[in-house]
């Protein structure tokens, strides 16, 4: 899970996307809670800034979505994001060492609820998010491919 997949065209974590972020994540255990979690350590360069030397809010949301989506792998399932909420607590500086973590909060059938955090090298919380992820059938999900147009989403 630490290397972006060479055939994966995902903007956040895929190696096959030349304009993608190529984010790397791994798994460990939170020393404070003892829970399994997904962890990423990286720097985001100036190409991801919104202005003034700080990372764009949409990129922050993308990073949190990426780490939280990877948490689904701890349950050995494939999911898609259904809801994403982000709290921007402090500006995230360009070219700073970041620690990004994600963990599962609960599961209700096909609905998985995850949380994620972005911290600076000193451990200061910069942003956090929570999301709801829905388990999908990997065979059906994989057949859709990138050449098909997505069907309209109807709110439930």
Secondary structure, DSSP 8 states (H G I E B T S, - for coil): --S--TT---TTT-SS-TTS-----EEEE-TTT--EEEEEEE---GGGEEETTEE-HHHHHHHHHHHHHHHGGGGT-EEEEEEEEEEE-S--BTT--EEEEEEEEEEETTEEEEEEEEEETT--EEEEEEEEEEEE-HHHHHHHTTTS--------
